[in-house]
Amino acid sequence: MKMSVRLTLLSTFLPALFLAGCDRAAVDTPEYPVDAFLETTAYVGALFSPDKSTLLVSSNETGIFNLYALPVDGSEAEPLTRSTTEAYRTVRETGA
């Protein structure tokens, strides 16, 4: 049997074997209403401005991802886009 097939089988079945021995009744997993997840706001893709005074972030605060300038001093974020149909996300530039 080739090494990649063995690794695939091992990575597939080893977690299943481990979980089979767990006592599922002993795990107390909290349940949350779906509203708790729908009411969250995500901030992703933080990039500093050249003077390090603001972060460029994408946020779904309005229900769709838009771009914001987020001051590092904690003051209110300034919306840079106000789309209601197109999502905008930050992109990190690669290179030197």
Biopython code that builds the backbone (N, CA, C, O; Angstrom):
import numpy as np
from Bio.PDB.StructureBuilder import StructureBuilder

atoms = [
    (1, "MET", "N", (0.849, -1.181, 0.000)),
    (1, "MET", "CA", (0.000, 0.000, 0.000)),
    (1, "MET", "C", (0.898, 1.249, 0.000)),
    (1, "MET", "O", (1.860, 1.327, 0.764)),
    (2, "LYS", "N", (0.586, 2.186, -0.831)),
    (2, "LYS", "CA", (1.401, 3.396, -0.916)),
    (2, "LYS", "C", (1.270, 4.234, 0.348)),
    (2, "LYS", "O", (0.268, 4.170, 1.060)),
    (3, "MET", "N", (2.315, 5.025, 0.608)),
    (3, "MET", "CA", (2.371, 5.846, 1.824)),
    (3, "MET", "C", (1.211, 6.835, 1.895)),
    (3, "MET", "O", (0.626, 7.013, 2.963)),
    (4, "SER", "N", (0.861, 7.491, 0.769)),
    (4, "SER", "CA", (-0.225, 8.482, 0.794)),
    (4, "SER", "C", (-1.566, 7.830, 1.099)),
    (4, "SER", "O", (-2.406, 8.431, 1.768)),
    (5, "VAL", "N", (-1.778, 6.606, 0.616)),
    (5, "VAL", "CA", (-3.029, 5.899, 0.909)),
    (5, "VAL", "C", (-3.077, 5.536, 2.385)),
    (5, "VAL", "O", (-4.125, 5.657, 3.019)),
    (6, "ARG", "N", (-1.941, 5.087, 2.944)),
    (6, "ARG", "CA", (-1.889, 4.751, 4.364)),
    (6, "ARG", "C", (-2.165, 5.980, 5.226)),
    (6, "ARG", "O", (-2.908, 5.905, 6.204)),
    (7, "LEU", "N", (-1.558, 7.118, 4.855)),
    (7, "LEU", "CA", (-1.774, 8.339, 5.624)),
    (7, "LEU", "C", (-3.222, 8.801, 5.544)),
    (7, "LEU", "O", (-3.784, 9.279, 6.530)),
    (8, "THR", "N", (-3.823, 8.658, 4.369)),
    (8, "THR", "CA", (-5.218, 9.040, 4.204)),
    (8, "THR", "C", (-6.114, 8.166, 5.069)),
    (8, "THR", "O", (-7.001, 8.667, 5.761)),
    (9, "LEU", "N", (-5.882, 6.854, 5.029)),
    (9, "LEU", "CA", (-6.676, 5.948, 5.848)),
    (9, "LEU", "C", (-6.479, 6.225, 7.336)),
    (9, "LEU", "O", (-7.436, 6.225, 8.110)),
    (10, "LEU", "N", (-5.229, 6.460, 7.723)),
    (10, "LEU", "CA", (-4.925, 6.734, 9.118)),
    (10, "LEU", "C", (-5.594, 8.024, 9.580)),
    (10, "LEU", "O", (-6.184, 8.067, 10.660)),
    (11, "SER", "N", (-5.503, 9.081, 8.761)),
    (11, "SER", "CA", (-6.088, 10.370, 9.151)),
    (11, "SER", "C", (-7.613, 10.328, 9.134)),
    (11, "SER", "O", (-8.259, 11.143, 9.793)),
    (12, "THR", "N", (-8.202, 9.382, 8.384)),
    (12, "THR", "CA", (-9.654, 9.258, 8.331)),
    (12, "THR", "C", (-10.189, 8.437, 9.491)),
    (12, "THR", "O", (-11.167, 8.819, 10.134)),
    (13, "PHE", "N", (-9.546, 7.311, 9.756)),
    (13, "PHE", "CA", (-10.095, 6.382, 10.738)),
    (13, "PHE", "C", (-9.594, 6.584, 12.161)),
    (13, "PHE", "O", (-10.287, 6.205, 13.105)),
    (14, "LEU", "N", (-8.419, 7.166, 12.346)),
    (14, "LEU", "CA", (-7.903, 7.362, 13.695)),
    (14, "LEU", "C", (-8.799, 8.276, 14.533)),
    (14, "LEU", "O", (-9.093, 7.936, 15.679)),
    (15, "PRO", "N", (-9.248, 9.429, 14.005)),
    (15, "PRO", "CA", (-10.171, 10.256, 14.804)),
    (15, "PRO", "C", (-11.484, 9.530, 15.117)),
    (15, "PRO", "O", (-12.039, 9.695, 16.204)),
    (16, "ALA", "N", (-11.977, 8.735, 14.175)),
    (16, "ALA", "CA", (-13.217, 7.989, 14.411)),
    (16, "ALA", "C", (-13.034, 6.978, 15.527)),
    (16, "ALA", "O", (-13.919, 6.811, 16.366)),
    (17, "LEU", "N", (-11.895, 6.304, 15.544)),
    (17, "LEU", "CA", (-11.621, 5.338, 16.608)),
    (17, "LEU", "C", (-11.505, 6.041, 17.952)),
    (17, "LEU", "O", (-11.994, 5.537, 18.963)),
    (18, "PHE", "N", (-10.868, 7.188, 17.966)),
    (18, "PHE", "CA", (-10.725, 7.954, 19.203)),
    (18, "PHE", "C", (-12.081, 8.393, 19.735)),
    (18, "PHE", "O", (-12.367, 8.251, 20.924)),
    (19, "LEU", "N", (-12.913, 8.926, 18.848)),
    (19, "LEU", "CA", (-14.225, 9.416, 19.260)),
    (19, "LEU", "C", (-15.166, 8.287, 19.661)),
    (19, "LEU", "O", (-16.063, 8.495, 20.477)),
    (20, "ALA", "N", (-14.975, 7.105, 19.102)),
    (20, "ALA", "CA", (-15.833, 5.970, 19.445)),
    (20, "ALA", "C", (-15.695, 5.614, 20.918)),
    (20, "ALA", "O", (-16.642, 5.106, 21.517)),
    (21, "GLY", "N", (-14.536, 5.871, 21.510)),
    (21, "GLY", "CA", (-14.324, 5.562, 22.915)),
    (21, "GLY", "C", (-14.767, 6.657, 23.856)),
    (21, "GLY", "O", (-14.706, 6.470, 25.071)),
    (22, "CYS", "N", (-15.212, 7.792, 23.348)),
    (22, "CYS", "CA", (-15.631, 8.909, 24.198)),
    (22, "CYS", "C", (-17.041, 8.686, 24.736)),
    (22, "CYS", "O", (-17.902, 8.140, 24.045)),
    (23, "ASP", "N", (-17.261, 9.105, 25.951)),
    (23, "ASP", "CA", (-18.581, 9.039, 26.552)),
    (23, "ASP", "C", (-19.320, 10.317, 26.177)),
    (23, "ASP", "O", (-19.097, 11.362, 26.788)),
    (24, "ARG", "N", (-20.177, 10.248, 25.201)),
    (24, "ARG", "CA", (-20.866, 11.435, 24.701)),
    (24, "ARG", "C", (-21.837, 12.020, 25.715)),
    (24, "ARG", "O", (-22.122, 13.218, 25.678)),
    (25, "ALA", "N", (-22.346, 11.197, 26.616)),
    (25, "ALA", "CA", (-23.286, 11.692, 27.619)),
    (25, "ALA", "C", (-22.586, 12.611, 28.621)),
    (25, "ALA", "O", (-23.236, 13.448, 29.246)),
    (26, "ALA", "N", (-21.269, 12.463, 28.779)),
    (26, "ALA", "CA", (-20.538, 13.255, 29.757)),
    (26, "ALA", "C", (-20.212, 14.654, 29.250)),
    (26, "ALA", "O", (-19.821, 15.515, 30.038)),
    (27, "VAL", "N", (-20.362, 14.895, 27.964)),
    (27, "VAL", "CA", (-20.025, 16.189, 27.381)),
    (27, "VAL", "C", (-21.238, 17.107, 27.479)),
    (27, "VAL", "O", (-22.313, 16.783, 26.974)),
    (28, "ASP", "N", (-21.061, 18.243, 28.124)),
    (28, "ASP", "CA", (-22.133, 19.216, 28.268)),
    (28, "ASP", "C", (-21.939, 20.312, 27.228)),
    (28, "ASP", "O", (-21.202, 21.270, 27.465)),
    (29, "THR", "N", (-22.588, 20.179, 26.093)),
    (29, "THR", "CA", (-22.442, 21.121, 25.001)),
    (29, "THR", "C", (-23.589, 22.125, 25.036)),
    (29, "THR", "O", (-24.754, 21.744, 24.917)),
    (30, "PRO", "N", (-23.264, 23.408, 25.198)),
    (30, "PRO", "CA", (-24.347, 24.404, 25.224)),
    (30, "PRO", "C", (-24.997, 24.547, 23.851)),
    (30, "PRO", "O", (-24.347, 24.358, 22.823)),
    (31, "GLU", "N", (-26.266, 24.878, 23.845)),
    (31, "GLU", "CA", (-26.983, 25.135, 22.601)),
    (31, "GLU", "C", (-27.306, 26.618, 22.530)),
    (31, "GLU", "O", (-27.660, 27.243, 23.530)),
    (32, "TYR", "N", (-27.179, 27.165, 21.336)),
    (32, "TYR", "CA", (-27.434, 28.584, 21.126)),
    (32, "TYR", "C", (-28.501, 28.745, 20.062)),
    (32, "TYR", "O", (-28.544, 27.966, 19.110)),
    (33, "PRO", "N", (-29.367, 29.745, 20.206)),
    (33, "PRO", "CA", (-30.359, 29.991, 19.155)),
    (33, "PRO", "C", (-29.670, 30.562, 17.908)),
    (33, "PRO", "O", (-28.629, 31.211, 18.011)),
    (34, "VAL", "N", (-30.243, 30.321, 16.765)),
    (34, "VAL", "CA", (-29.653, 30.797, 15.516)),
    (34, "VAL", "C", (-29.548, 32.321, 15.506)),
    (34, "VAL", "O", (-28.654, 32.867, 14.859)),
    (35, "ASP", "N", (-30.433, 33.012, 16.202)),
    (35, "ASP", "CA", (-30.383, 34.477, 16.265)),
    (35, "ASP", "C", (-29.064, 34.984, 16.840)),
    (35, "ASP", "O", (-28.584, 36.048, 16.449)),
    (36, "ALA", "N", (-28.480, 34.230, 17.762)),
    (36, "ALA", "CA", (-27.205, 34.632, 18.355)),
    (36, "ALA", "C", (-26.112, 34.697, 17.300)),
    (36, "ALA", "O", (-25.238, 35.560, 17.372)),
    (37, "PHE", "N", (-26.146, 33.807, 16.333)),
    (37, "PHE", "CA", (-25.151, 33.816, 15.263)),
    (37, "PHE", "C", (-25.468, 34.865, 14.200)),
    (37, "PHE", "O", (-24.563, 35.482, 13.639)),
    (38, "LEU", "N", (-26.753, 35.064, 13.927)),
    (38, "LEU", "CA", (-27.140, 36.045, 12.909)),
    (38, "LEU", "C", (-26.907, 37.476, 13.363)),
    (38, "LEU", "O", (-26.775, 38.375, 12.533)),
    (39, "GLU", "N", (-26.854, 37.697, 14.670)),
    (39, "GLU", "CA", (-26.669, 39.041, 15.203)),
    (39, "GLU", "C", (-25.203, 39.397, 15.455)),
    (39, "GLU", "O", (-24.916, 40.469, 15.988)),
    (40, "THR", "N", (-24.287, 38.530, 15.088)),
    (40, "THR", "CA", (-22.867, 38.822, 15.287)),
    (40, "THR", "C", (-22.344, 39.687, 14.149)),
    (40, "THR", "O", (-22.889, 39.680, 13.045)),
    (41, "THR", "N", (-21.291, 40.424, 14.429)),
    (41, "THR", "CA", (-20.631, 41.250, 13.426)),
    (41, "THR", "C", (-19.199, 40.767, 13.283)),
    (41, "THR", "O", (-18.486, 40.625, 14.276)),
    (42, "ALA", "N", (-18.780, 40.517, 12.061)),
    (42, "ALA", "CA", (-17.423, 40.051, 11.801)),
    (42, "ALA", "C", (-16.560, 41.200, 11.287)),
    (42, "ALA", "O", (-17.010, 42.022, 10.489)),
    (43, "TYR", "N", (-15.320, 41.244, 11.753)),
    (43, "TYR", "CA", (-14.304, 42.162, 11.232)),
    (43, "TYR", "C", (-13.150, 41.294, 10.771)),
    (43, "TYR", "O", (-12.593, 40.533, 11.561)),
    (44, "VAL", "N", (-12.784, 41.399, 9.499)),
    (44, "VAL", "CA", (-11.719, 40.547, 8.953)),
    (44, "VAL", "C", (-10.768, 41.368, 8.091)),
    (44, "VAL", "O", (-11.108, 42.453, 7.618)),
    (45, "GLY", "N", (-9.565, 40.824, 7.898)),
    (45, "GLY", "CA", (-8.613, 41.391, 6.957)),
    (45, "GLY", "C", (-7.993, 42.696, 7.349)),
    (45, "GLY", "O", (-7.845, 43.581, 6.507)),
    (46, "ALA", "N", (-7.621, 42.851, 8.610)),
    (46, "ALA", "CA", (-7.071, 44.120, 9.077)),
    (46, "ALA", "C", (-5.715, 44.441, 8.448)),
    (46, "ALA", "O", (-4.784, 43.638, 8.512)),
    (47, "LEU", "N", (-5.616, 45.618, 7.842)),
    (47, "LEU", "CA", (-4.371, 46.124, 7.249)),
    (47, "LEU", "C", (-4.135, 47.535, 7.772)),
    (47, "LEU", "O", (-5.039, 48.368, 7.721)),
    (48, "PHE", "N", (-2.936, 47.815, 8.272)),
    (48, "PHE", "CA", (-2.621, 49.147, 8.786)),
    (48, "PHE", "C", (-2.448, 50.160, 7.671)),
    (48, "PHE", "O", (-1.949, 49.837, 6.593)),
    (49, "SER", "N", (-2.865, 51.393, 7.942)),
    (49, "SER", "CA", (-2.579, 52.504, 7.042)),
    (49, "SER", "C", (-1.084, 52.817, 7.151)),
    (49, "SER", "O", (-0.445, 52.409, 8.121)),
    (50, "PRO", "N", (-0.513, 53.538, 6.168)),
    (50, "PRO", "CA", (0.927, 53.842, 6.217)),
    (50, "PRO", "C", (1.353, 54.563, 7.502)),
    (50, "PRO", "O", (2.469, 54.354, 7.979)),
    (51, "ASP", "N", (0.482, 55.409, 8.071)),
    (51, "ASP", "CA", (0.855, 56.116, 9.299)),
    (51, "ASP", "C", (0.446, 55.360, 10.572)),
    (51, "ASP", "O", (0.613, 55.874, 11.678)),
    (52, "LYS", "N", (-0.086, 54.152, 10.418)),
    (52, "LYS", "CA", (-0.470, 53.266, 11.532)),
    (52, "LYS", "C", (-1.593, 53.829, 12.416)),
    (52, "LYS", "O", (-1.756, 53.392, 13.556)),
    (53, "SER", "N", (-2.355, 54.778, 11.909)),
    (53, "SER", "CA", (-3.422, 55.381, 12.708)),
    (53, "SER", "C", (-4.772, 54.696, 12.511)),
    (53, "SER", "O", (-5.666, 54.827, 13.347)),
    (54, "THR", "N", (-4.920, 53.963, 11.405)),
    (54, "THR", "CA", (-6.182, 53.279, 11.130)),
    (54, "THR", "C", (-5.908, 51.886, 10.562)),
    (54, "THR", "O", (-4.830, 51.588, 10.049)),
    (55, "LEU", "N", (-6.936, 51.058, 10.682)),
    (55, "LEU", "CA", (-6.919, 49.732, 10.077)),
    (55, "LEU", "C", (-7.959, 49.703, 8.974)),
    (55, "LEU", "O", (-9.055, 50.239, 9.136)),
    (56, "LEU", "N", (-7.627, 49.086, 7.865)),
    (56, "LEU", "CA", (-8.606, 48.821, 6.820)),
    (56, "LEU", "C", (-9.179, 47.453, 7.133)),
    (56, "LEU", "O", (-8.438, 46.472, 7.198)),
    (57, "VAL", "N", (-10.490, 47.373, 7.327)),
    (57, "VAL", "CA", (-11.136, 46.108, 7.652)),
    (57, "VAL", "C", (-12.359, 45.908, 6.770)),
    (57, "VAL", "O", (-12.925, 46.860, 6.233)),
    (58, "SER", "N", (-12.748, 44.653, 6.637)),
    (58, "SER", "CA", (-14.029, 44.304, 6.031)),
    (58, "SER", "C", (-14.951, 43.927, 7.173)),
    (58, "SER", "O", (-14.535, 43.238, 8.105)),
    (59, "SER", "N", (-16.196, 44.368, 7.114)),
    (59, "SER", "CA", (-17.152, 44.038, 8.163)),
    (59, "SER", "C", (-18.521, 43.803, 7.550)),
    (59, "SER", "O", (-18.904, 44.447, 6.573)),
    (60, "ASN", "N", (-19.250, 42.866, 8.145)),
    (60, "ASN", "CA", (-20.627, 42.609, 7.706)),
    (60, "ASN", "C", (-21.633, 43.300, 8.621)),
    (60, "ASN", "O", (-22.755, 42.825, 8.797)),
    (61, "GLU", "N", (-21.227, 44.406, 9.191)),
    (61, "GLU", "CA", (-22.063, 45.178, 10.127)),
    (61, "GLU", "C", (-23.422, 45.527, 9.535)),
    (61, "GLU", "O", (-24.418, 45.562, 10.259)),
    (62, "THR", "N", (-23.479, 45.786, 8.231)),
    (62, "THR", "CA", (-24.735, 46.173, 7.586)),
    (62, "THR", "C", (-25.474, 44.991, 6.972)),
    (62, "THR", "O", (-26.521, 45.164, 6.348)),
    (63, "GLY", "N", (-24.925, 43.784, 7.151)),
    (63, "GLY", "CA", (-25.551, 42.603, 6.561)),
    (63, "GLY", "C", (-24.812, 42.104, 5.334)),
    (63, "GLY", "O", (-25.058, 40.988, 4.877)),
    (64, "ILE", "N", (-23.916, 42.905, 4.798)),
    (64, "ILE", "CA", (-23.071, 42.517, 3.666)),
    (64, "ILE", "C", (-21.698, 43.134, 3.917)),
    (64, "ILE", "O", (-21.601, 44.219, 4.490)),
    (65, "PHE", "N", (-20.642, 42.452, 3.492)),
    (65, "PHE", "CA", (-19.302, 42.961, 3.773)),
    (65, "PHE", "C", (-19.024, 44.246, 3.010)),
    (65, "PHE", "O", (-19.178, 44.309, 1.790)),
    (66, "ASN", "N", (-18.609, 45.272, 3.752)),
    (66, "ASN", "CA", (-18.167, 46.555, 3.225)),
    (66, "ASN", "C", (-16.826, 46.882, 3.855)),
    (66, "ASN", "O", (-16.409, 46.226, 4.810)),
    (67, "LEU", "N", (-16.147, 47.894, 3.327)),
    (67, "LEU", "CA", (-14.842, 48.307, 3.835)),
    (67, "LEU", "C", (-14.990, 49.472, 4.802)),
    (67, "LEU", "O", (-15.815, 50.364, 4.606)),
    (68, "TYR", "N", (-14.165, 49.444, 5.858)),
    (68, "TYR", "CA", (-14.193, 50.483, 6.883)),
    (68, "TYR", "C", (-12.775, 50.893, 7.251)),
    (68, "TYR", "O", (-11.855, 50.076, 7.236)),
    (69, "ALA", "N", (-12.614, 52.163, 7.581)),
    (69, "ALA", "CA", (-11.376, 52.657, 8.185)),
    (69, "ALA", "C", (-11.635, 52.672, 9.686)),
    (69, "ALA", "O", (-12.473, 53.434, 10.169)),
    (70, "LEU", "N", (-10.920, 51.836, 10.417)),
    (70, "LEU", "CA", (-11.120, 51.676, 11.853)),
    (70, "LEU", "C", (-9.972, 52.335, 12.593)),
    (70, "LEU", "O", (-8.866, 51.795, 12.598)),
    (71, "PRO", "N", (-10.198, 53.497, 13.226)),
    (71, "PRO", "CA", (-9.132, 54.193, 13.945)),
    (71, "PRO", "C", (-8.609, 53.343, 15.110)),
    (71, "PRO", "O", (-9.391, 52.725, 15.833)),
    (72, "VAL", "N", (-7.297, 53.319, 15.285)),
    (72, "VAL", "CA", (-6.707, 52.528, 16.363)),
    (72, "VAL", "C", (-6.946, 53.166, 17.733)),
    (72, "VAL", "O", (-6.734, 52.515, 18.756)),
    (73, "ASP", "N", (-7.379, 54.418, 17.770)),
    (73, "ASP", "CA", (-7.659, 55.058, 19.058)),
    (73, "ASP", "C", (-9.012, 54.659, 19.635)),
    (73, "ASP", "O", (-9.383, 55.119, 20.714)),
    (74, "GLY", "N", (-9.753, 53.807, 18.926)),
    (74, "GLY", "CA", (-11.028, 53.307, 19.430)),
    (74, "GLY", "C", (-12.232, 54.114, 19.013)),
    (74, "GLY", "O", (-13.357, 53.767, 19.371)),
    (75, "SER", "N", (-12.027, 55.190, 18.260)),
    (75, "SER", "CA", (-13.178, 55.983, 17.820)),
    (75, "SER", "C", (-13.951, 55.224, 16.737)),
    (75, "SER", "O", (-13.525, 54.162, 16.282)),
    (76, "GLU", "N", (-15.080, 55.781, 16.339)),
    (76, "GLU", "CA", (-16.001, 55.108, 15.431)),
    (76, "GLU", "C", (-15.391, 54.854, 14.046)),
    (76, "GLU", "O", (-14.662, 55.687, 13.507)),
    (77, "ALA", "N", (-15.706, 53.696, 13.494)),
    (77, "ALA", "CA", (-15.220, 53.324, 12.162)),
    (77, "ALA", "C", (-15.891, 54.183, 11.094)),
    (77, "ALA", "O", (-17.066, 54.531, 11.209)),
    (78, "GLU", "N", (-15.132, 54.518, 10.060)),
    (78, "GLU", "CA", (-15.655, 55.296, 8.937)),
    (78, "GLU", "C", (-15.917, 54.355, 7.764)),
    (78, "GLU", "O", (-14.985, 53.707, 7.289)),
    (79, "PRO", "N", (-17.153, 54.263, 7.287)),
    (79, "PRO", "CA", (-17.431, 53.401, 6.141)),
    (79, "PRO", "C", (-16.767, 53.953, 4.879)),
    (79, "PRO", "O", (-16.875, 55.143, 4.584)),
    (80, "LEU", "N", (-16.088, 53.092, 4.146)),
    (80, "LEU", "CA", (-15.446, 53.489, 2.891)),
    (80, "LEU", "C", (-16.282, 53.048, 1.697)),
    (80, "LEU", "O", (-16.194, 53.637, 0.620)),
    (81, "THR", "N", (-17.093, 52.011, 1.887)),
    (81, "THR", "CA", (-18.058, 51.567, 0.871)),
    (81, "THR", "C", (-19.402, 51.420, 1.562)),
    (81, "THR", "O", (-19.468, 51.189, 2.769)),
    (82, "ARG", "N", (-20.470, 51.555, 0.790)),
    (82, "ARG", "CA", (-21.814, 51.446, 1.350)),
    (82, "ARG", "C", (-22.705, 50.572, 0.479)),
    (82, "ARG", "O", (-23.859, 50.910, 0.217)),
    (83, "SER", "N", (-22.165, 49.460, 0.038)),
    (83, "SER", "CA", (-22.899, 48.587, -0.865)),
    (83, "SER", "C", (-24.002, 47.829, -0.143)),
    (83, "SER", "O", (-23.859, 47.450, 1.020)),
    (84, "THR", "N", (-25.090, 47.619, -0.844)),
    (84, "THR", "CA", (-26.172, 46.778, -0.325)),
    (84, "THR", "C", (-26.315, 45.500, -1.148)),
    (84, "THR", "O", (-27.126, 44.633, -0.823)),
    (85, "THR", "N", (-25.508, 45.387, -2.236)),
    (85, "THR", "CA", (-25.615, 44.212, -3.102)),
    (85, "THR", "C", (-24.288, 43.504, -3.346)),
    (85, "THR", "O", (-24.278, 42.288, -3.536)),
    (86, "GLU", "N", (-23.175, 44.218, -3.347)),
    (86, "GLU", "CA", (-21.861, 43.645, -3.625)),
    (86, "GLU", "C", (-21.027, 43.622, -2.357)),
    (86, "GLU", "O", (-20.960, 44.623, -1.644)),
    (87, "ALA", "N", (-20.391, 42.497, -2.068)),
    (87, "ALA", "CA", (-19.527, 42.393, -0.891)),
    (87, "ALA", "C", (-18.127, 42.883, -1.234)),
    (87, "ALA", "O", (-17.606, 42.591, -2.311)),
    (88, "TYR", "N", (-17.519, 43.631, -0.313)),
    (88, "TYR", "CA", (-16.149, 44.111, -0.458)),
    (88, "TYR", "C", (-15.310, 43.508, 0.659)),
    (88, "TYR", "O", (-15.692, 43.549, 1.828)),
    (89, "ARG", "N", (-14.165, 42.949, 0.287)),
    (89, "ARG", "CA", (-13.259, 42.344, 1.272)),
    (89, "ARG", "C", (-11.866, 42.921, 1.056)),
    (89, "ARG", "O", (-11.500, 43.296, -0.058)),
    (90, "THR", "N", (-11.098, 42.985, 2.136)),
    (90, "THR", "CA", (-9.718, 43.442, 2.033)),
    (90, "THR", "C", (-8.881, 42.351, 1.394)),
    (90, "THR", "O", (-9.188, 41.165, 1.514)),
    (91, "VAL", "N", (-7.818, 42.763, 0.711)),
    (91, "VAL", "CA", (-6.884, 41.819, 0.095)),
    (91, "VAL", "C", (-5.481, 42.242, 0.500)),
    (91, "VAL", "O", (-5.081, 43.390, 0.302)),
    (92, "ARG", "N", (-4.751, 41.310, 1.062)),
    (92, "ARG", "CA", (-3.384, 41.592, 1.455)),
    (92, "ARG", "C", (-2.473, 41.460, 0.233)),
    (92, "ARG", "O", (-2.497, 40.449, -0.469)),
    (93, "GLU", "N", (-1.679, 42.488, -0.004)),
    (93, "GLU", "CA", (-0.739, 42.475, -1.122)),
    (93, "GLU", "C", (0.478, 41.648, -0.725)),
    (93, "GLU", "O", (1.031, 41.822, 0.361)),
    (94, "THR", "N", (0.886, 40.756, -1.606)),
    (94, "THR", "CA", (2.072, 39.944, -1.334)),
    (94, "THR", "C", (3.259, 40.520, -2.069)),
    (94, "THR", "O", (3.101, 41.249, -3.048)),
    (95, "GLY", "N", (4.433, 40.199, -1.605)),
    (95, "GLY", "CA", (5.646, 40.697, -2.243)),
    (95, "GLY", "C", (6.523, 41.396, -1.255)),
    (95, "GLY", "O", (6.234, 41.417, -0.059)),
    (96, "ALA", "N", (7.601, 41.972, -1.748)),
    (96, "ALA", "CA", (8.598, 42.590, -0.872)),
    (96, "ALA", "C", (8.208, 43.953, -0.428)),
    (96, "ALA", "O", (8.949, 44.596, 0.314)),
]
sb = StructureBuilder()
sb.init_structure("model")
sb.init_model(0)
sb.init_chain("A")
sb.init_seg("    ")
for serial, (resi, resn, name, xyz) in enumerate(atoms, 1):
    if name == "N":
        sb.init_residue(resn, " ", resi, " ")
    sb.init_atom(name, np.array(xyz, "f"), 0.0, 1.0, " ", f" {name:<3s}", serial, name[0])
structure = sb.get_structure()
